Amino acid sequence: MLERETTGPEKKGREMALKFSHLLPVFLFLSAISAQSNEDPTIKTMEDFSGYPSERHSCISDSLSLSVDKENLQRQIDELSTFSDTPAPSVTRIIYSEKDVLARRYIKNLLGLSGLSIREDAVGNIFGRWEGYEPELGAVATGSHVDAIPYSGKYDGVVGVLGAIEAINALRRSGFKPRRTLEVIMFTSEEPTRYGISCLGSRLMAGIEPLSQALKGTVDGQNISFLDAARSAGYAKDQVDLSTVFVKKGTYSAFLELHIEQGPILEEEGVSIGIVTAIAAPASIKVDFEGNGGHAGAVLMPSRNDAGLAAAELALAVEKHVLESGSVDTVGTVGIMELHPGAINSIPSKAHIEIDTRDIDEKRRNTVVEKIQKSAITIGKNRGVNLAEFKIINQDPPALSDESIIKAMEVASQQLNLSHKLMISRAYHDSLFMARISPMGMIFIPCYKGYSHKPEEFASIDDIANGVKVLALTMAKLSLN
């Protein structure tokens, strides 16, 4: 029997089938949960993944019925907030403290209940893993932190951890099967409260060797070493080689972080989802002036070498140099100012200030830092005080979100009929350092008046649920790539 000649459209269809045959397990899975459609779900899904022209705008969300257990998620947020060293509504949870250890146990229990395999590294980064059917591929990771500065709120970081676990639960309930492994990460010490190092866990994961060495000699305000504190919490047991925390590039194909905005834009504009395009990064500076003390009444003004006034003048110079940048994205803050001896009737002989400058433009921010240093030198000379120290603690580069992840989040928001906007993050997050080892993206949700790092911090459960759905759908899309 002679074989019939293949027509153009048929030939093209066969070529496509061969081209995408490796995705057959994905097609079969999506076919099984696509019962509402009368069209061939395998062809429909093939068109979605191939970009093959079609008038039908089918998508993965057609096949996933995502439901968020809002009541349970809110209960978890409330329960986690009880692990605090200060009374409600404030939350204080410092790295390796008793309350931090209890919070860690709570998170690990939830990861286990979600069917995830759990591991912890030498500094206490916690990982919950849902292995995909092609586990050799780079995983899609998501997460945030649960430590909290003194007298803060219960949503910062927490939404990105508990929301990530709920996103996994939502995907499981939908029947989804990941191709790439999905992983939830709870990072150690995003806040710099105890050891003065922000994003400690994610910095180490990003392979910052100087930090792994510096931590061996780092102590807190009570002279407790980092390693002793870590061991008291059950970590760094018999090792001081923190390079075991480093993560190789390629381990993750994508990292996503869900977070409250910590700003008022989304709430003010009535937008449900913020898609972060860039994260501003800080340069942190410590400055010490040394002058001459004396009696506040006996030493005349022309004879003074007041270290306190030198610090005050530098604080005003910080504001001046920031405003000179000409960009609203450049900010500077003098958050700490300490005077010695600290008596109302004594001229300060020593002054210590700490400065935070941030920008999404690294060159512009570094120019501000240079101007601040020049001002510190000039002020010291003019006032006859010694600039004992001008130390740049960190000068991290900003990070850009990955274009493919931004697009996936945009598509997910559209498919969920949620309004969204592209925006930058002026606060920094663990994502800033994860961007060094993986393509990165962030999802913002509105928070009340933009409040954060204070007890009044609040996000509605409906807004959180919207963020969880966008996170889940984005993870699903990236997992199948």
N, C-alpha and C positions, 0 to 999 in steps of 0.2 A: 504494500500500500504506500503510495506516494505521500510524503509529509507536506502538509499545506504550508505555503509560504507565509512567514510571519509578517504581519502588518507593522507599520511604524509604531502606533500606540502600544500594541501588544509586545513588541520587541523592547520598547522602553520600559514597560512594566516588568518584564522578566529580568532585565538588567538591574532594575531597582531592587527586585526581590533578592537577587544574588548579592547585591551590594550591601543590603541590610540584613542578611541572613543571620549574622552574629548577634543581632538584637532580637532574635525570635523569642527567647524567654521573656523579654520585656513585653513584646507584643501579645504573647499568650496571657501574661498576667493582666495586662490592661484590658484585654478582650474579655476576660472573665468578670471584671468588675465594671463593665461598660454596658450593662443590660438595658439602659434607657434609650440607647441609640438604635435605630433601625438599619443604619448603614453598616457596612463591613468594618468592624472595629480594628481589624488588623491593618487594612489599607489606610484607615483613618489615622491610626497611630504612626504608621510608616510615613505618611505625609507630614505629620507633625515633626518628627525627628529629622526627616530628610530636607525639609524646606521645599518639597516638591509643590509646584503651583497648584492651588486649589481654591475654589470659591468658598470652601467650608473652612471656618476658623476654629477648628477643633484644637483641644489642648489637654494637657495632663489633668487639669482641674475638672474636666468633664468626667474623668474616670475616678477621681478621688472625692469621697464624701467626708470632708474634714469636720469633725465636731470637737469642740473644746469643753472640757468639764470645768466650767467657770466656778461653780460652787466649791469643788475640791481644790482648785488652784488657789482661790482666795483663802481657803482654810489653811493651806500650806504656807502661804505668805504670812498669815497671822501667827501661825505656830512657830515659824522660824524666828519671827521678831521677838519671841519670848526668851530666846537665848541672848540675853543682853545684860551688861553690867550697869545699866541705868534704867530707871523706871519708864514704862510706856507713857506717852507714845514715842519717846526717843528710843534709839537703838545704839548701843555701843558694843562692838565685837572686834576685839583686837587680835591680831595674829598670834596663834599658839596659846591664847588664854583658855581658861576652863570653858567659857562660853563658846569660844571658837571651836574647841574640840567637840563640844556637844552639837554644834551646828553641822560640823563635818559628818558626824554619825548620822544625823538626820538626813543629810543629802545622800549619803551612801545607802541608807535604807530605802529611799525613794528610787535610786538607780536600780537597786536589786529588785524592787517590786515591779519595775518597768521591764524586767527581763534582760537587763544589760549586764555584761561582765565588767567587773570593777578592778581597777588597779590604781596605785598611788606611787608617786615618785619620791625622791629623797627629801624634797622640801614640802611635800603635801599637796601638790597639784593632783586632783582627783579626776579619773577618766572613767566614763561609762560607755561601753562599746556594743553596738548592734552590728554584727558582722554581715556584710553584704555577700551576694552570691559570686562576686569576683573580688575576694578580699585582698588580692595582690595589688589592686589599684589603690591610688592615694585616697584616703578617707575624706569625707565631708564632716568637718567638726563645727561645733557651736558651743557657746558657753559664756560665762562671765565670772563674777566673784560674789562672795557673801560676807566678807569682812566689812566692817563699818567703822567710820571715824566716831569719836565721842559725840554723843547727843545728836546723832543723825537720824535718818528715816529708814523705813523698812522696804523700800523699793529699789534703791540704787544698787545695781549689780544683781540683786536677788531675782528680779524679773527675767534676767538673761540666763539664770541657772534653772529656776523652777519652770520658767517658760519653755526652756529647751527640753526639759524632761517631759512636759506636757505635749510639746510638739511631737516627740517620739511616740508618746501614747496615742496621739491623734492619728499618726500615720499607721500605727499598729491596728487601731480600731478600723481604719479604712481598708485594711487588707493589703496595704502596700508592702512590697518586697524590695529592699534596696539593692542596687547593683554594687555601688561603692559602699563601703562600710560607713555607718553614721556614728559619730562620737560626741558625747557631751563632756565638756571640761569645766571643772570648778577650779579657778586659778587661786593660788595662795597670795594673799597680801597685795591686792591691787592698790590699797590705800597705804600711804607712807607713814602711818601713825607711829608705829613702834620703833622701826629701825631707820626711818627717814628715806626709805627706798620705795618708790612707787612701782606698781606692776612687777613685783619681785619675781613671782612665779613665771609669768610670761616672758620677762627679760631673760631669765635663765633658759627657758625653753628655746628662745631665739639664739642661744649660743653665745651670750656675752661673757667671754672668758674673764675679763677684769673683775666682773661682779662675783663670779664663782670664787675667785681668790680673795677678794675684799671681805666677803661674808665670813671667812674663817676668823677674822679679827674684829668683826663688828659687834658692838654691845649696845644695849638700850639705855634709857635714862637711869635704870637701877643697876647698871653694870652687869646685866645678864647677857651672856654672849648669844649670838644668833643660833649657833650650833647647840648650845645647852637648851635653849628654848625649844628648838625643833625636836630634840630628843625627848624633852618632857612631854611633847605632844605625840610622840610615837614615830618620829621621822629621823632621818640622818643617823640611824641607829649605830652602826659600826663603821661609818664611812664619813670622810670629810671631802671626798672627791665629788663636788657638786656638778661636775661636767656630765655626770650620768643623766642629768635632767635635760641636757641639750637634745633638740629634736632635729633630725636631718631634713633638709629640703626634699620635697617629694612625698614625705609622710602624709601630708594633707594636700588634697587637690583644691580645697576651699576652706576658709574659716568664716563663720557668720556670728554676729553678736547682736542680740536683742537688748535694747536698753531704753529707759526713760530718757526723754530729750535733755533734761536738766536745763531747760531754757523754755521761754514762753511762746515760741513762734508757732508751733503746731496748734496749740490751744487757741491762740489769738486768731489764727487764720482758719480754724475749723477743719484742719486737714488730719486725716486718720493716721497716715504713715509717712515718716521721714526716711528717705533713702540717702545715706551718707556717702558723699563723693570724696571727702578728704577729712583727715583728722589733724588738727593743730597739735603741735608738740611744744613742750616747755623747755626753757633753759632755766635752771635753778641756781641761784647765786647766794653765797654766804659772805658777808662783809664784817670785818672787825676794825673798829677805830680805838686807839688808845691815846688819851690826853692826860691832863692833870686835874685831879680832884681838888676839893677845898670847900670851905664854908660858904654857903649860899649868900651870906650877908657880908662876909669879910673880904672876899676877893672881888675887886672891881672889874667891871665888864671889859675894859681894854686889856686886862692882864689874863684873861681866861683862855684856856685851851680846852674847850668843852666838847668832849666826844659825843655827847648826846645831840648837840646842835649840828655836828658834822653828819650824824646819821639822819637827822631830820631833813637837812638840806639835800642829802643824797636821795631820800624818799621822794622829795619834790622833783628832783632831777629825773627820776624814773618816769614819773608822769609826763614830764616835758618831752623826753626822748621818744616815748611811746606815741604821743600825739604828733610828733614831728614826722612819723612814718607816713602819715597821710592815709592810712588804711584802718577801717573799723575792725579788721581782723587781727590787728596788733594790739595786745593788751599787756599790762604790767601791774603787778601787785606787790606791795611790801606787806607781807602777812605776819612777820615776826619782827619785833623791835624790843630789845632787852637792854636796860641801862644798869650800870654798876656804880655805886653800891645800891641804888634804888631807894634813896631817902629824899623826902621833899626838900630838905634843907642842905643837901649835899650836891655839889657840881659833879655830873657824871664823869668818871675817869675812864670808863670803858663803855663801848656801845657795840651791840651785835644786831645786825639786821639780816633778814633773809628775803630774797626777791624772786618772784616768779614772772617770767616773761614768756608769751606764747604768740604763735602765728602759724598760719598754714604755709607761709612763704619762709623757708629756712634762712635765705640770705637776708631778708628784711629783718627777721628776728635777731640774727647774729649781729647785724649792724647796730641794733638797739643795745645789745649786750656790750659791744665795743664802746659805744658812747657812754654807757653807765660806768664802765671801768675808767675811762678818761676823766669823767666827772668825779669819781671817787678819789683819784690821784690829786686832781686840782683842789678839791674841797679840803683834803688833808693838808696840803701845803698852805693854803690860804688861812686855815684856822689853827695852824701849828699843832696839829695832832698827827699821830702816826697811823698810816693805813697798814695795820698789822697783817691783815689777810683779805684777799679778794679771790675767792675760790669758786669756780664754776663746777657745781656738783654734777650736773648732767646737762647735756646739750643735744637732745635727741632730734633726729630729723622727722618732719611730718610724714604722714603716710597717705597714699592715694588708694581709694577703693578700686578693685578690679572691674574693668568695664563689663565683662561678661556676667559678673555677679550683680552689678547694678542693673543690667538689663533683665536678668532673671527675677530680681525683686520687683522691678517695674511691671513685668508681665504678670507676676503672681498677684500684685495689688490690683491690676486691671481685671484679672480673672475673678477676683474676690469682690469686685465692685467697690473697692476702697480707694478713696481719694489719697493722693500721695504727692510729694514734692521732693526734689533733689536739694540737699542742704549739706553744709559742713558741720563737723563736730568741733566746737571750741574747747570742750573738755576732752581729755585724752583717756584712753581705755586700754585694756589688754590687747585689743585689736591692733593698736599702734605697733606692738612688737610682734604679734602673730603675722603681720604683713611682711616681716623679714623672711619668713619661712614658707609662706603660703599666700595665694591670692586671697583677698580679704574684702568683706563687706559688712555694713552695719544697718540695722533697722531701728529707727526711733519711733516711739509712741508718745503722745501728749502727756504732760504732767501738769498738775494744778499750779497755775501761775509761774511755771518754770522752777518751782521750789525744789531744791535738793540739798543734801548734806545738812538737813535740819528736820526736826520732828514733824513739821507740817508737810513734808514731802508726801505726794499722793498721786496715784494713777488709778483710774476706774478699771474695774474688772472687764468691762466691755472693750476698752482700749487695749488692755493687755491681751485679751482673747484675739483681737484683730491682729496684733503683732505676732502672736503665736501661730495663727493661721498662715500669715505671710512667710514666717520662718519655716513652717512645716512644708509648705508648697515649694518654697525655694530650695530647701534641702532635697526634696523629692526630685526636682528637676535636675539639680546638680549631681545627685547620686546616680541618675540614669545616663548621664553624659559619658 
